[in-house]
């Protein structure tokens, strides 16, 4: 198997770090979440490349080895949507499959809504169709120590993370997000206090993996990551009656803490989500956590490749 190739591609006002493997006319673009980076897709990139697809994963603007935008505090999901389309343009790709994890699911769906002619299909892990805006995360339904509400407060996460080195911040968030409970701090705690240093990493996440993540976040820091997704989540993405017409696969781990978001499990299991995504298949993975693609890579690769192969482009 060939090696993953790395380059920087000028996209709008930034250069994005792009990782790529595989040949062929059919392209799969992977969109990471937090605290992830292109590297989170290492297993899936090799899986789809082995099945005859061209796999591309990139660091979002402000993340990892991609450039920081000039004014990070003005960043929004609209930037990510425009970046995905502009990256396809820059690489001469007419149409691609989009695979999004965690907040990377939002730009995957939004590109499919606003540029349906560019999208062959969408796969998301851990997050169903959601629109950024005030109703995306109704704060009154969550405990006040909920991690997203904490990280939305200007300066709070910066102070919390700033007590620790980057490697420890990533380690703690990986451990927290691997659990099936919502990450909620008490009144006298910060989010980083929820993980004791004696707690081991999940068995599927090695020290080498942690070093790979930390080295990329040491370059970028967390400034843009706190803005997009967390502090820009309530910003309206103006689109009337959004519909994803492309075929979609949603992969959810049964042990993913996101299922504990108020109303989330009903939204998925009762099929309300199909109002926005009519052509949707949903697969629940019994042992799956929020990081199901790293935890159970062979099973996820099989689901992904089966979905890709079923679509006639």
PASEBA-1860 file (N, C-alpha, C; in nm, 3 decimals):
! residues 313
1> XXXXXXXX> 0.086/-0.120/0.000/0.000/0.000/0.000/0.088/0.124/0.000 ~ 0.055/0.218/-0.087/0.132/0.343/-0.090/0.117/0.418/0.043 ~ 0.202/0.518/0.061/0.197/0.597/0.185/0.105/0.717/0.167 ~ 0.058/0.768/0.281/-0.023/0.890/0.278/0.067/1.007/0.240 ~ 0.020/1.087/0.143/0.096/1.204/0.096/0.039/1.329/0.160 ~ 0.126/1.426/0.186/0.084/1.550/0.251/0.119/1.669/0.163 ~ 0.029/1.767/0.162/0.056/1.890/0.087/-0.021/2.004/0.153 ~ 0.008/2.127/0.107/-0.071/2.243/0.149/-0.139/2.299/0.024
9> XXXXXXXX> -0.267/2.327/0.036/-0.346/2.373/-0.079/-0.409/2.508/-0.044 ~ -0.387/2.605/-0.132/-0.447/2.737/-0.110/-0.598/2.729/-0.132 ~ -0.672/2.764/-0.028/-0.819/2.758/-0.034/-0.872/2.889/0.023 ~ -0.930/2.972/-0.063/-0.977/3.104/-0.021/-0.862/3.180/0.046 ~ -0.876/3.218/0.172/-0.774/3.304/0.235/-0.671/3.227/0.318 ~ -0.672/3.094/0.312/-0.579/3.014/0.392/-0.520/2.900/0.309 ~ -0.407/2.848/0.357/-0.355/2.722/0.303/-0.397/2.610/0.397 ~ -0.461/2.508/0.341/-0.506/2.394/0.422/-0.408/2.279/0.408
17> XXXXXXXX> -0.380/2.213/0.519/-0.299/2.093/0.518/-0.387/1.975/0.474 ~ -0.343/1.907/0.367/-0.423/1.801/0.304/-0.343/1.671/0.305 ~ -0.405/1.564/0.353/-0.347/1.430/0.349/-0.426/1.348/0.247 ~ -0.356/1.265/0.172/-0.421/1.197/0.060/-0.359/1.060/0.035 ~ -0.443/0.964/-0.001/-0.395/0.832/-0.039/-0.496/0.769/-0.135 ~ -0.445/0.691/-0.230/-0.535/0.620/-0.321/-0.552/0.691/-0.454 ~ -0.596/0.614/-0.551/-0.615/0.665/-0.687/-0.760/0.639/-0.727 ~ -0.798/0.700/-0.834/-0.929/0.666/-0.889/-1.018/0.788/-0.900
25> XXXXXXXX> -1.119/0.777/-0.985/-1.207/0.890/-1.011/-1.304/0.918/-0.896 ~ -1.329/0.818/-0.813/-1.425/0.836/-0.704/-1.351/0.882/-0.579 ~ -1.396/0.995/-0.525/-1.321/1.063/-0.419/-1.403/1.064/-0.290 ~ -1.334/1.042/-0.178/-1.396/1.049/-0.046/-1.320/1.154/0.035 ~ -1.391/1.256/0.082/-1.330/1.363/0.161/-1.377/1.349/0.306 ~ -1.280/1.343/0.397/-1.307/1.320/0.539/-1.295/1.451/0.618 ~ -1.394/1.476/0.705/-1.402/1.601/0.782/-1.399/1.565/0.931 ~ -1.295/1.611/1.000/-1.272/1.571/1.140/-1.359/1.650/1.238
33> XXXXXXXX> -1.360/1.603/1.363/-1.427/1.673/1.471/-1.325/1.729/1.570 ~ -1.366/1.745/1.696/-1.276/1.794/1.801/-1.274/1.691/1.913 ~ -1.158/1.658/1.970/-1.025/1.718/1.952/-0.944/1.643/1.847 ~ -1.003/1.630/1.730/-0.940/1.550/1.625/-0.872/1.638/1.522 ~ -0.823/1.572/1.419/-0.741/1.634/1.317/-0.743/1.536/1.201 ~ -0.677/1.564/1.088/-0.683/1.470/0.974/-0.651/1.327/1.019 ~ -0.558/1.314/1.116/-0.505/1.184/1.159/-0.614/1.092/1.216 ~ -0.723/1.150/1.260/-0.831/1.068/1.317/-0.886/0.968/1.214
41> XXXXXXXX> -0.865/1.000/1.085/-0.919/0.916/0.976/-0.816/0.817/0.922 ~ -0.705/0.797/0.994/-0.597/0.713/0.940/-0.645/0.575/0.896 ~ -0.734/0.511/0.976/-0.781/0.376/0.942/-0.875/0.380/0.821 ~ -0.965/0.479/0.819/-1.065/0.486/0.710/-1.000/0.525/0.578 ~ -0.899/0.612/0.581/-0.832/0.651/0.456/-0.772/0.528/0.387 ~ -0.705/0.445/0.467/-0.643/0.326/0.410/-0.750/0.227/0.365 ~ -0.859/0.219/0.443/-0.969/0.128/0.408/-1.033/0.163/0.275 ~ -1.064/0.291/0.254/-1.132/0.327/0.128/-1.034/0.328/0.011
49> XXXXXXXX> -0.907/0.362/0.038/-0.806/0.358/-0.070/-0.787/0.214/-0.117 ~ -0.786/0.120/-0.024/-0.771/-0.022/-0.060/-0.889/-0.071/-0.142 ~ -1.004/-0.005/-0.125/-1.124/-0.044/-0.201/-1.134/0.031/-0.334 ~ -1.030/0.107/-0.370/-1.026/0.170/-0.502/-1.070/0.316/-0.508 ~ -1.079/0.381/-0.391/-1.120/0.522/-0.387/-1.000/0.612/-0.358 ~ -1.013/0.737/-0.395/-0.913/0.839/-0.358/-0.959/0.902/-0.227 ~ -0.877/0.889/-0.123/-0.914/0.937/0.011/-0.839/1.066/0.042 ~ -0.914/1.166/0.087/-0.856/1.296/0.121/-0.907/1.335/0.260
57> XXXXXXXX> -0.814/1.368/0.349/-0.853/1.424/0.479/-0.771/1.550/0.498 ~ -0.833/1.652/0.554/-0.757/1.776/0.575/-0.783/1.831/0.714 ~ -0.691/1.916/0.759/-0.713/1.989/0.884/-0.797/2.112/0.850 ~ -0.907/2.130/0.920/-0.987/2.252/0.899/-0.901/2.376/0.924 ~ -0.940/2.488/0.866/-0.872/2.614/0.893/-0.862/2.634/1.045 ~ -0.748/2.683/1.089/-0.729/2.707/1.232/-0.693/2.583/1.312 ~ -0.685/2.467/1.246/-0.653/2.341/1.314/-0.523/2.284/1.259 ~ -0.444/2.224/1.348/-0.329/2.145/1.305/-0.233/2.223/1.218
65> XXXXXXXX> -0.201/2.168/1.102/-0.102/2.227/1.013/-0.164/2.321/0.910 ~ -0.295/2.344/0.917/-0.358/2.444/0.829/-0.337/2.583/0.888 ~ -0.347/2.684/0.802/-0.329/2.822/0.848/-0.439/2.865/0.944 ~ -0.402/2.956/1.032/-0.502/3.026/1.113/-0.565/3.135/1.027 ~ -0.696/3.154/1.033/-0.753/3.271/0.964/-0.711/3.400/1.035 ~ -0.721/3.510/0.964/-0.675/3.638/1.021/-0.751/3.677/1.145 ~ -0.880/3.647/1.148/-0.963/3.690/1.260/-1.041/3.570/1.314 ~ -0.972/3.485/1.393/-1.036/3.358/1.434/-1.170/3.376/1.503
73> XXXXXXXX> -1.186/3.483/1.579/-1.311/3.501/1.656/-1.432/3.531/1.569 ~ -1.408/3.554/1.440/-1.521/3.575/1.348/-1.556/3.448/1.272 ~ -1.487/3.339/1.299/-1.509/3.214/1.226/-1.647/3.156/1.251 ~ -1.698/3.084/1.150/-1.830/3.020/1.163/-1.834/2.895/1.077 ~ -1.943/2.820/1.092/-1.959/2.700/1.009/-1.964/2.734/0.861 ~ -2.011/2.854/0.827/-2.013/2.895/0.685/-1.873/2.891/0.625 ~ -1.770/2.925/0.705/-1.632/2.918/0.656/-1.595/2.776/0.618 ~ -1.635/2.680/0.700/-1.598/2.541/0.673/-1.669/2.489/0.549
81> XXXXXXXX> -1.796/2.528/0.534/-1.873/2.486/0.415/-1.806/2.541/0.289 ~ -1.772/2.669/0.292/-1.707/2.730/0.175/-1.570/2.669/0.150 ~ -1.498/2.634/0.257/-1.366/2.572/0.241/-1.376/2.436/0.172 ~ -1.476/2.356/0.209/-1.490/2.223/0.147/-1.512/2.238/-0.003 ~ -1.603/2.328/-0.041/-1.632/2.348/-0.184/-1.509/2.402/-0.256 ~ -1.441/2.499/-0.193/-1.321/2.558/-0.255/-1.207/2.457/-0.266 ~ -1.198/2.365/-0.170/-1.095/2.260/-0.179/-1.124/2.166/-0.296 ~ -1.250/2.127/-0.313/-1.287/2.045/-0.429/-1.248/2.118/-0.559
89> XXXXXXXX> -1.278/2.248/-0.564/-1.241/2.328/-0.682/-1.090/2.326/-0.704 ~ -1.015/2.352/-0.597/-0.869/2.364/-0.608/-0.806/2.232/-0.654 ~ -0.867/2.120/-0.614/-0.813/1.988/-0.651/-0.875/1.934/-0.780 ~ -0.964/2.014/-0.842/-1.025/1.973/-0.968/-1.121/1.856/-0.952 ~ -1.190/1.850/-0.838/-1.283/1.740/-0.811/-1.426/1.791/-0.831 ~ -1.497/1.730/-0.926/-1.633/1.776/-0.956/-1.731/1.733/-0.848 ~ -1.709/1.613/-0.793/-1.809/1.553/-0.706/-1.739/1.456/-0.611 ~ -1.782/1.451/-0.486/-1.716/1.363/-0.389/-1.817/1.311/-0.288
97> XXXXXXXX> -1.779/1.203/-0.221/-1.847/1.160/-0.100/-1.788/1.240/0.016 ~ -1.872/1.279/0.110/-1.826/1.351/0.229/-1.852/1.265/0.352 ~ -1.748/1.249/0.434/-1.758/1.172/0.557/-1.723/1.264/0.673 ~ -1.818/1.287/0.764/-1.797/1.382/0.873/-1.817/1.316/1.008 ~ -1.733/1.354/1.103/-1.740/1.300/1.239/-1.758/1.415/1.336 ~ -1.844/1.396/1.438/-1.862/1.500/1.538/-1.903/1.629/1.465 ~ -1.844/1.745/1.498/-1.891/1.868/1.432/-1.861/1.869/1.283 ~ -1.769/1.783/1.235/-1.743/1.772/1.091/-1.865/1.723/1.013
105> XXXXXXXX> -1.963/1.666/1.087/-2.088/1.625/1.022/-2.165/1.745/0.969 ~ -2.156/1.859/1.039/-2.238/1.975/0.999/-2.198/2.028/0.863 ~ -2.068/2.057/0.839/-2.034/2.100/0.702/-2.061/1.993/0.597 ~ -2.048/1.865/0.634/-2.079/1.758/0.536/-2.224/1.770/0.490 ~ -2.316/1.784/0.585/-2.458/1.798/0.549/-2.485/1.931/0.478 ~ -2.424/2.037/0.526/-2.455/2.169/0.469/-2.405/2.182/0.325 ~ -2.288/2.124/0.296/-2.241/2.125/0.156/-2.342/2.049/0.069 ~ -2.393/1.937/0.123/-2.491/1.858/0.046/-2.621/1.935/0.025
113> XXXXXXXX> -2.655/2.026/0.116/-2.776/2.108/0.101/-2.754/2.220/-0.001 ~ -2.641/2.292/0.013/-2.623/2.413/-0.070/-2.558/2.384/-0.205 ~ -2.484/2.272/-0.216/-2.418/2.235/-0.343/-2.444/2.088/-0.374 ~ -2.572/2.051/-0.390/-2.602/1.908/-0.406/-2.532/1.845/-0.526 ~ -2.503/1.926/-0.627/-2.439/1.871/-0.748/-2.294/1.829/-0.723 ~ -2.237/1.867/-0.608/-2.097/1.834/-0.577/-2.085/1.710/-0.488 ~ -2.198/1.655/-0.443/-2.195/1.551/-0.339/-2.260/1.422/-0.389 ~ -2.180/1.312/-0.386/-2.233/1.180/-0.426/-2.309/1.114/-0.314
121> XXXXXXXX> -2.270/1.142/-0.192/-2.332/1.080/-0.075/-2.263/1.133/0.049 ~ -2.327/1.111/0.164/-2.275/1.162/0.291/-2.278/1.050/0.393 ~ -2.170/1.039/0.471/-2.166/0.950/0.587/-2.130/1.034/0.707 ~ -2.207/1.024/0.814/-2.166/1.093/0.936/-2.163/0.997/1.053 ~ -2.072/1.027/1.145/-2.052/0.944/1.264/-2.076/1.030/1.387 ~ -2.170/0.986/1.470/-2.190/1.050/1.600/-2.284/1.169/1.601 ~ -2.311/1.229/1.486/-2.398/1.348/1.481/-2.491/1.335/1.361 ~ -2.622/1.344/1.384/-2.717/1.344/1.272/-2.726/1.484/1.211
129> XXXXXXXX> -2.815/1.502/1.114/-2.833/1.634/1.054/-2.873/1.736/1.162 ~ -2.799/1.846/1.167/-2.830/1.958/1.255/-2.794/2.086/1.182 ~ -2.870/2.190/1.208/-2.838/2.322/1.152/-2.778/2.407/1.262 ~ -2.665/2.474/1.236/-2.617/2.571/1.334/-2.725/2.678/1.355 ~ -2.734/2.729/1.475/-2.833/2.832/1.506/-2.875/2.820/1.651 ~ -2.957/2.912/1.698/-2.995/2.914/1.839/-3.061/2.785/1.886 ~ -3.130/2.714/1.796/-3.202/2.593/1.839/-3.114/2.467/1.831 ~ -2.991/2.481/1.780/-2.905/2.362/1.766/-2.875/2.301/1.903
137> XXXXXXXX> -2.859/2.386/2.002/-2.824/2.339/2.136/-2.901/2.423/2.237 ~ -3.028/2.386/2.264/-3.108/2.468/2.356/-3.049/2.464/2.497 ~ -2.975/2.568/2.535/-2.891/2.564/2.655/-2.972/2.540/2.782 ~ -3.098/2.581/2.783/-3.179/2.563/2.905/-3.208/2.415/2.934 ~ -3.188/2.328/2.834/-3.215/2.185/2.855/-3.093/2.110/2.910 ~ -2.977/2.176/2.912/-2.854/2.110/2.955/-2.814/2.155/3.095 ~ -2.743/2.069/3.170/-2.691/2.113/3.299/-2.593/2.230/3.281 ~ -2.587/2.320/3.378/-2.507/2.441/3.355/-2.356/2.414/3.348
145> XXXXXXXX> -2.313/2.298/3.402/-2.172/2.262/3.391/-2.138/2.181/3.267 ~ -2.233/2.168/3.175/-2.213/2.091/3.051/-2.095/2.151/2.973 ~ -2.009/2.062/2.919/-1.882/2.109/2.862/-1.901/2.213/2.753 ~ -2.002/2.198/2.667/-2.018/2.295/2.557/-2.054/2.433/2.613 ~ -2.142/2.436/2.712/-2.178/2.565/2.771/-2.057/2.630/2.838 ~ -1.975/2.549/2.903/-1.852/2.602/2.966/-1.757/2.657/2.860 ~ -1.739/2.581/2.752/-1.643/2.624/2.649/-1.693/2.742/2.567 ~ -1.822/2.767/2.575/-1.876/2.885/2.504/-1.848/3.015/2.581
153> XXXXXXXX> -1.814/3.004/2.709/-1.785/3.125/2.787/-1.648/3.179/2.750 ~ -1.639/3.304/2.705/-1.509/3.359/2.666/-1.407/3.345/2.779 ~ -1.293/3.289/2.745/-1.181/3.283/2.840/-1.182/3.163/2.932 ~ -1.296/3.097/2.948/-1.303/2.991/3.050/-1.222/2.867/3.011 ~ -1.242/2.818/2.889/-1.165/2.701/2.845/-1.017/2.736/2.834 ~ -0.988/2.860/2.790/-0.848/2.902/2.777/-0.777/2.890/2.912 ~ -0.845/2.936/3.018/-0.786/2.928/3.152/-0.775/2.783/3.198 ~ -0.877/2.704/3.170/-0.879/2.563/3.210/-0.769/2.485/3.138
161> XXXXXXXX> -0.765/2.496/3.006/-0.664/2.425/2.927/-0.523/2.476/2.959 ~ -0.513/2.606/2.985/-0.382/2.670/3.004/-0.306/2.620/3.125 ~ -0.374/2.549/3.217/-0.306/2.492/3.335/-0.224/2.369/3.298 ~ -0.250/2.314/3.179/-0.193/2.185/3.141/-0.119/2.197/3.008 ~ -0.036/2.096/2.977/0.024/2.097/2.843/-0.079/2.042/2.742 ~ -0.051/2.068/2.615/-0.147/2.034/2.509/-0.176/1.884/2.508 ~ -0.071/1.806/2.527/-0.088/1.660/2.526/-0.189/1.615/2.632 ~ -0.181/1.674/2.750/-0.271/1.636/2.859/-0.414/1.681/2.830
169> XXXXXXXX> -0.429/1.797/2.768/-0.564/1.845/2.731/-0.629/1.746/2.634 ~ -0.555/1.708/2.530/-0.609/1.613/2.430/-0.640/1.479/2.498 ~ -0.549/1.433/2.580/-0.567/1.306/2.652/-0.695/1.309/2.735 ~ -0.712/1.417/2.812/-0.829/1.427/2.899/-0.959/1.430/2.818 ~ -0.959/1.503/2.708/-1.082/1.513/2.628/-1.113/1.379/2.562 ~ -1.010/1.310/2.515/-1.033/1.177/2.456/-1.095/1.082/2.558 ~ -1.042/1.083/2.679/-1.096/0.995/2.784/-1.240/1.035/2.816 ~ -1.264/1.164/2.833/-1.399/1.213/2.865/-1.500/1.177/2.758
177> XXXXXXXX> -1.463/1.203/2.632/-1.556/1.183/2.520/-1.573/1.035/2.485 ~ -1.489/0.948/2.543/-1.504/0.803/2.519/-1.610/0.743/2.610 ~ -1.651/0.819/2.710/-1.750/0.768/2.806/-1.891/0.782/2.750 ~ -1.985/0.715/2.817/-2.122/0.724/2.768/-2.203/0.831/2.842 ~ -2.142/0.895/2.945/-2.214/1.002/3.016/-2.179/1.137/2.955 ~ -2.271/1.232/2.969/-2.241/1.370/2.927/-2.129/1.427/3.014 ~ -2.032/1.495/2.954/-1.928/1.560/3.035/-1.984/1.686/3.102 ~ -2.000/1.678/3.234/-2.059/1.788/3.311/-1.972/1.813/3.434
185> XXXXXXXX> -1.930/1.939/3.452/-1.849/1.977/3.568/-1.940/2.030/3.679 ~ -1.898/2.006/3.802/-1.968/2.063/3.916/-1.936/2.212/3.929 ~ -2.006/2.280/4.019/-1.987/2.424/4.038/-1.843/2.461/4.073 ~ -1.777/2.370/4.146/-1.641/2.402/4.192/-1.535/2.333/4.104 ~ -1.574/2.292/3.984/-1.481/2.220/3.895/-1.475/2.286/3.760 ~ -1.365/2.262/3.690/-1.355/2.290/3.547/-1.360/2.155/3.474 ~ -1.378/2.161/3.342/-1.393/2.036/3.264/-1.268/1.948/3.276 ~ -1.150/2.009/3.276/-1.027/1.929/3.287/-1.017/1.856/3.421
193> XXXXXXXX> -1.088/1.903/3.522/-1.085/1.836/3.653/-1.161/1.704/3.652 ~ -1.236/1.676/3.547/-1.318/1.554/3.542/-1.236/1.429/3.511 ~ -1.110/1.447/3.471/-1.025/1.331/3.438/-0.904/1.331/3.529 ~ -0.887/1.221/3.600/-0.771/1.205/3.686/-0.654/1.153/3.603 ~ -0.533/1.196/3.638/-0.418/1.154/3.555/-0.389/1.005/3.565 ~ -0.448/0.937/3.664/-0.425/0.792/3.676/-0.514/0.712/3.580 ~ -0.613/0.777/3.519/-0.705/0.705/3.429/-0.632/0.676/3.297 ~ -0.632/0.550/3.253/-0.559/0.518/3.129/-0.635/0.565/3.004
201> XXXXXXXX> -0.559/0.578/2.897/-0.620/0.604/2.766/-0.707/0.485/2.728 ~ -0.808/0.507/2.641/-0.884/0.391/2.589/-0.787/0.293/2.520 ~ -0.816/0.162/2.524/-0.721/0.064/2.471/-0.691/0.078/2.322 ~ -0.784/0.140/2.249/-0.766/0.153/2.103/-0.692/0.283/2.066 ~ -0.648/0.359/2.165/-0.581/0.487/2.140/-0.444/0.483/2.207 ~ -0.338/0.477/2.125/-0.204/0.455/2.178/-0.137/0.586/2.218 ~ -0.028/0.571/2.291/0.055/0.690/2.324/0.106/0.756/2.195 ~ 0.137/0.673/2.094/0.183/0.728/1.966/0.073/0.811/1.900
209> XXXXXXXX> -0.050/0.762/1.909/-0.164/0.839/1.856/-0.174/0.973/1.929 ~ -0.162/0.967/2.060/-0.172/1.089/2.140/-0.064/1.190/2.100 ~ 0.057/1.141/2.080/0.168/1.229/2.039/0.137/1.291/1.902 ~ 0.081/1.211/1.810/0.048/1.264/1.676/-0.054/1.377/1.688 ~ -0.158/1.358/1.767/-0.259/1.463/1.787/-0.197/1.586/1.853 ~ -0.123/1.562/1.962/-0.069/1.673/2.041/0.026/1.759/1.957 ~ 0.106/1.693/1.872/0.203/1.770/1.792/0.131/1.866/1.697 ~ 0.014/1.824/1.648/-0.061/1.910/1.556/-0.132/2.023/1.632
217> XXXXXXXX> -0.187/1.992/1.748/-0.253/2.098/1.826/-0.152/2.191/1.893 ~ -0.029/2.142/1.914/0.074/2.233/1.965/0.101/2.344/1.864 ~ 0.087/2.310/1.737/0.108/2.413/1.634/-0.010/2.510/1.630 ~ -0.132/2.458/1.635/-0.249/2.545/1.612/-0.307/2.604/1.739 ~ -0.283/2.538/1.853/-0.352/2.580/1.974/-0.502/2.552/1.962 ~ -0.580/2.611/2.052/-0.724/2.582/2.059/-0.809/2.704/2.025 ~ -0.745/2.811/1.981/-0.820/2.936/1.964/-0.934/2.923/1.863 ~ -0.901/2.874/1.744/-1.007/2.860/1.643/-1.101/2.744/1.678
225> XXXXXXXX> -1.045/2.638/1.739/-1.128/2.521/1.775/-1.238/2.560/1.875 ~ -1.210/2.654/1.963/-1.314/2.698/2.057/-1.419/2.784/1.986 ~ -1.377/2.856/1.881/-1.471/2.938/1.805/-1.561/2.851/1.718 ~ -1.498/2.761/1.641/-1.574/2.668/1.554/-1.530/2.526/1.591 ~ -1.616/2.452/1.658/-1.761/2.466/1.661/-1.823/2.548/1.774 ~ -1.761/2.553/1.892/-1.838/2.581/2.014/-1.901/2.720/2.019 ~ -1.821/2.823/1.996/-1.875/2.959/2.017/-1.952/3.012/1.897 ~ -1.947/2.941/1.786/-2.024/2.985/1.668/-2.146/2.898/1.644
233> XXXXXXXX> -2.169/2.801/1.734/-2.279/2.705/1.713/-2.416/2.773/1.709 ~ -2.431/2.882/1.786/-2.559/2.950/1.791/-2.582/3.050/1.680 ~ -2.482/3.064/1.592/-2.495/3.160/1.482/-2.581/3.100/1.370 ~ -2.684/3.172/1.333/-2.781/3.123/1.235/-2.714/3.091/1.102 ~ -2.743/2.974/1.047/-2.701/2.942/0.910/-2.828/2.955/0.826 ~ -2.839/3.066/0.756/-2.967/3.102/0.693/-2.995/3.014/0.572 ~ -3.088/2.923/0.589/-3.129/2.839/0.476/-3.272/2.790/0.505 ~ -3.361/2.816/0.413/-3.502/2.780/0.435/-3.525/2.634/0.395
241> XXXXXXXX> -3.591/2.560/0.480/-3.630/2.421/0.453/-3.514/2.338/0.396 ~ -3.406/2.320/0.473/-3.292/2.244/0.422/-3.328/2.098/0.398 ~ -3.282/2.045/0.284/-3.302/1.903/0.253/-3.172/1.847/0.196 ~ -3.132/1.732/0.245/-3.019/1.660/0.186/-3.078/1.554/0.095 ~ -3.061/1.572/-0.035/-3.121/1.476/-0.130/-3.029/1.357/-0.156 ~ -2.901/1.373/-0.129/-2.804/1.264/-0.152/-2.831/1.148/-0.056 ~ -2.787/1.027/-0.094/-2.795/0.915/0.000/-2.704/0.940/0.121 ~ -2.751/0.900/0.239/-2.678/0.929/0.364/-2.677/0.804/0.452
249> XXXXXXXX> -2.562/0.783/0.515/-2.548/0.681/0.619/-2.508/0.750/0.749 ~ -2.583/0.725/0.855/-2.549/0.774/0.989/-2.505/0.654/1.072 ~ -2.383/0.662/1.126/-2.330/0.556/1.212/-2.325/0.612/1.355 ~ -2.397/0.547/1.446/-2.399/0.591/1.586/-2.353/0.477/1.676 ~ -2.264/0.508/1.768/-2.232/0.412/1.874/-2.340/0.417/1.980 ~ -2.384/0.301/2.024/-2.487/0.296/2.130/-2.436/0.359/2.260 ~ -2.303/0.364/2.276/-2.245/0.418/2.399/-2.188/0.559/2.378 ~ -2.229/0.623/2.270/-2.185/0.760/2.242/-2.262/0.856/2.333
257> XXXXXXXX> -2.188/0.939/2.407/-2.254/1.033/2.500/-2.349/1.129/2.428 ~ -2.330/1.151/2.297/-2.417/1.243/2.222/-2.563/1.196/2.228 ~ -2.584/1.065/2.240/-2.721/1.013/2.251/-2.792/1.061/2.378 ~ -2.714/1.113/2.473/-2.773/1.165/2.598/-2.809/1.314/2.586 ~ -2.775/1.378/2.475/-2.821/1.516/2.455/-2.974/1.515/2.460 ~ -3.036/1.610/2.530/-3.182/1.610/2.539/-3.248/1.605/2.401 ~ -3.333/1.503/2.381/-3.408/1.490/2.256/-3.334/1.421/2.143 ~ -3.203/1.399/2.159/-3.123/1.346/2.047/-3.163/1.204/2.007
265> XXXXXXXX> -3.178/1.117/2.107/-3.207/0.977/2.073/-3.344/0.965/2.005 ~ -3.442/1.040/2.055/-3.575/1.041/1.991/-3.567/1.092/1.848 ~ -3.495/1.199/1.829/-3.479/1.262/1.696/-3.428/1.159/1.595 ~ -3.333/1.076/1.640/-3.275/0.976/1.550/-3.367/0.853/1.538 ~ -3.407/0.797/1.652/-3.476/0.667/1.650/-3.619/0.676/1.597 ~ -3.685/0.790/1.618/-3.823/0.801/1.569/-3.828/0.842/1.422 ~ -3.710/0.873/1.365/-3.707/0.909/1.224/-3.738/1.055/1.196 ~ -3.748/1.139/1.300/-3.770/1.283/1.274/-3.661/1.340/1.184
273> XXXXXXXX> -3.538/1.286/1.200/-3.424/1.335/1.122/-3.448/1.318/0.972 ~ -3.537/1.222/0.935/-3.561/1.197/0.792/-3.641/1.309/0.725 ~ -3.695/1.399/0.806/-3.758/1.519/0.747/-3.654/1.598/0.667 ~ -3.532/1.603/0.719/-3.424/1.678/0.653/-3.342/1.590/0.561 ~ -3.336/1.461/0.594/-3.248/1.367/0.521/-3.333/1.246/0.482 ~ -3.416/1.260/0.378/-3.511/1.152/0.347/-3.445/1.021/0.305 ~ -3.326/1.031/0.244/-3.261/0.911/0.189/-3.155/0.861/0.288 ~ -3.201/0.827/0.410/-3.110/0.802/0.522/-3.116/0.657/0.569
281> XXXXXXXX> -2.999/0.596/0.585/-2.985/0.468/0.657/-2.913/0.496/0.788 ~ -2.956/0.429/0.893/-2.894/0.448/1.025/-2.843/0.313/1.074 ~ -2.719/0.310/1.118/-2.661/0.189/1.178/-2.616/0.222/1.319 ~ -2.668/0.148/1.415/-2.622/0.160/1.554/-2.520/0.049/1.582 ~ -2.408/0.087/1.642/-2.305/-0.010/1.678/-2.308/-0.029/1.829 ~ -2.334/-0.152/1.870/-2.366/-0.183/2.009/-2.260/-0.133/2.107 ~ -2.134/-0.160/2.077/-2.026/-0.124/2.170/-1.965/0.012/2.136 ~ -2.018/0.078/2.035/-1.953/0.198/1.982/-1.959/0.317/2.076
289> XXXXXXXX> -1.846/0.387/2.087/-1.837/0.512/2.163/-1.842/0.629/2.065 ~ -1.812/0.748/2.116/-1.808/0.867/2.030/-1.698/0.855/1.924 ~ -1.595/0.775/1.951/-1.484/0.759/1.857/-1.490/0.622/1.790 ~ -1.608/0.585/1.746/-1.630/0.449/1.695/-1.537/0.417/1.578 ~ -1.499/0.518/1.499/-1.415/0.493/1.381/-1.271/0.458/1.420 ~ -1.228/0.500/1.538/-1.094/0.462/1.587/-1.102/0.339/1.677 ~ -1.213/0.324/1.745/-1.233/0.213/1.838/-1.257/0.081/1.764 ~ -1.340/0.087/1.659/-1.379/-0.033/1.582/-1.355/-0.009/1.433
297> XXXXXXXX> -1.228/0.015/1.396/-1.202/0.062/1.258/-1.242/-0.037/1.149 ~ -1.223/-0.166/1.173/-1.255/-0.263/1.066/-1.405/-0.266/1.040 ~ -1.484/-0.263/1.147/-1.630/-0.264/1.129/-1.678/-0.135/1.061 ~ -1.621/-0.022/1.103/-1.661/0.105/1.042/-1.617/0.108/0.895 ~ -1.494/0.063/0.867/-1.448/0.061/0.729/-1.540/-0.023/0.640 ~ -1.585/-0.135/0.694/-1.673/-0.222/0.617/-1.806/-0.151/0.587 ~ -1.862/-0.082/0.687/-1.987/-0.006/0.665/-1.967/0.105/0.562 ~ -1.854/0.175/0.574/-1.825/0.288/0.484/-1.809/0.239/0.340
305> XXXXXXXX> -1.726/0.135/0.322/-1.699/0.086/0.186/-1.826/0.026/0.125 ~ -1.905/-0.045/0.203/-2.032/-0.100/0.151/-2.123/0.012/0.102 ~ -2.132/0.119/0.180/-2.215/0.234/0.140/-2.162/0.297/0.012 ~ -2.031/0.319/0.005/-1.972/0.381/-0.115/-1.999/0.295/-0.238 ~ -1.979/0.164/-0.222/-1.994/0.074/-0.337/-2.139/0.064/-0.386 ~ -2.233/0.091/-0.298/-2.376/0.082/-0.335/-2.423/0.200/-0.421 ~ -2.350/0.311/-0.414/-2.395/0.432/-0.486/-2.345/0.427/-0.630 ~ -2.433/0.450/-0.723/-2.390/0.459/-0.863/-2.368/0.605/-0.896
313> X> -2.241/0.640/-0.917/-2.210/0.781/-0.945/-2.232/0.807/-1.095
END
